Amino acid sequence: MYAYIKGKLVEKAPAKAIIEVGGLGYEINIPLSTYSKIGDAESCKLYTHFYVKEDIRALYGFFEEDEKKIFLTLIGVSGIGPSTAMMALSSMTSQELKKAIVTEDLSTIQSIKGVGKKTAQRLILELKDKFDLHADETSSSASTQTTSTVRQEALSALVALGINKAAAEKTINSILKTSQEQVTIEELIKQALKSNI
């Protein structure tokens, strides 16, 4: 329905963005990778997919068209819904995800929250021949932020991704306690997602 939305970035959080276009504010669910790439831009363009199923209507957005294609490919697999697809794109880069599927790296795919052995095997079986590993991967640099801001935004993102708030808080506190240096929101969320909360 919407190929992309381009407008003023009104609000940005690790799991969502609000873009204003012509006086309308579009709330768009985004993966962590898109959050990183948006940066502090005043306006942005997100490639979008309007998901409709039974009582669910949600808008999903991606900084790069390739991420949108991966998202659509993932939700086309039986047993993979938009929440799991967003979790996958928030847990690892699109290139890492493609590589794990193409190389049949079952343990890496199973490290995505909500993906068990059977679903991981199904992903490999159905998508192994659909991905090109030679696609460019762009690195993103995150700005340094205070620990309390990082902690709060990471917690909000994890809760938005469907993680229990108490479990998310405990995991975040544990990561921050053992971390030797300042961690970015993206790093904190990725570490939390990999810790099987």
N, C-alpha and C positions, 0 to 999 in steps of 0.2 A: 504494500500500500504506500509506504513512504520509502523512497530509495535512500534519501539522506535528509538531514535537517541541519541547516546552517543559520546561525544567529548569535545573539549576545549570550555569553555564558553567565547566567545569574547566580548559580550555585553549583559547587562541585564537592563531592564526597567520594571515598573509595568505591562505593557501590552504585552511585547514581549521580546524574548531572541534570540540571534544569537549564534548558536553552529557551530564550525568548525570541519568538519570531512574530512580527506583526501584532504585538500585544498579547499573544498567547504564550504561556509557559509550558513547554513539553518536559515532563519528568521522564527521564530515560535511564534505564538500568544499564550500567556499564561494568565491564570487567576491570580488574586492577591494572591490567596492561594499558587500557585506554585512559584510566585516571592518571597514570604516570606520564603519558604522552601529551595530555591536554596541557599540563603545566599551569602557568599563570596567565594563559591567554584570555583576552577580554571577549573574544568571539571564537567560535569553533564550528567545525563541520563534523558531524558524526554520521556514519553510514548506518542506517537503521533497519530494523525488522519489527513489524507490528505482529505480535504473537496473539492468536485468538484460539482458545480451546475451552469448550464448555463454559465455565464461569470465570475463566482467566482471560484478561485483556491487558497486555503489557507491551511497552515499547523498549526494545533493546538497541543499544548503540555502540558503535566501534570506531576507533580513530582511523583504522586502516580497513580498506575493503576486503583484504585477505582475511582479517579476523572475522568479519561478518560471514564470509564464505565458509570458514571453518565452523562457526557457530551453527549455520544452517545445515552443514554436513553432519555435525554431531547430533542435532535434534532430529535428523532424519533416520537415526539409528534407533531401533526399538529399545525402549527402556531408558533412553536418554532424553530428559526434559530440559527446558531452558535453564533451570537452576543448576543442574549438573554440568551443563555446557558452560555456564558462566563460571562455575567453580573450577572447571578445567582450565579455562582461559585466565583465571585469577591465580591459579596454583603454579603455572609455568608459562613460558612464552609460547607463542604459536609454533615457532620452529622446534622447540623442545617437545611439544605435544605431537607434532607431525613425525619427528624422529622416533619417538617412543612407539608410535603406531607402526611405522614402516619397518623398524628394526625388531618389532614384536617384543618390546620390553615390557612384559607383563607387570613386573613389580612397580615400575614408574607409573604406569597407567592406574594401577590399583592404589597408588598413594593419593589419588584424587578423592576427596571426601565424597562418599555416596557411590563410588564405583567398586563393585566387588569383582571376584574372579571371572564369573560368567559374563558380566557386562564388559569387562576388559577384553576378554576373548572375542566377544561379539564385535567390539570396536575394531580390533585388529583384523578380524575376518572380513568385515564389511568395508573398511576404509583403507586397508593397506595399499591398494593400488590407486587410490584417489589423490594421494598427496605427493607434492613435489618438494623434495628436501633442499633444492637449490634456490628457493625463494629467499630474498634478502631479509635479514633480520636487523632491525634498527635498535640500537641501544638507547636506553632512556636514562637521563640523570635526574635524580630527585633532589630537591632543595633540602638543606638542613633545617630541621624544625625542632622545637623544644620537645622534651620527652613526654610531657603531659598532653600536648597536642597530638603527638604521634600515637600515644596510648589511647586517647579518646577516639580519634578517627579510625584507628585500627579496630577498636572494639565495636564501633558503629558499623563498620564494613562487615565484620564477622557476623554480627547479629543480623544484618541485612541479607547475608548469604545463607541464613538459616541455622546458625550455630547458637546453642544455648548460651545466654549471656553470662551466667556464673562460670561455666566451663571456659568460655572465651577469656574472661577476666583472669582466671587462674593461670591459663596458658600464657597470656600476654605478660603477666607479672613475672612468671617464671623465666620467660625469654629475656625480658629487660634486666632481670637480676643477674643472669649469667652472661649477658652480652658484654664484651670487652670494650666496645666502642659504640658511638651513637648509631642507632639503626633508623632507617627511613620507614615510613608507613608501609611502603610496598614490601620491604624486606621482612618487617614484623608480621604482616598478614601472611606472606608466603611461608615463613617459619611456623606460624601458628597452624596453618592448613596442613602442613606436613607432619605435625605432631599428633595426628589422629585424635583431635578433640571431638 
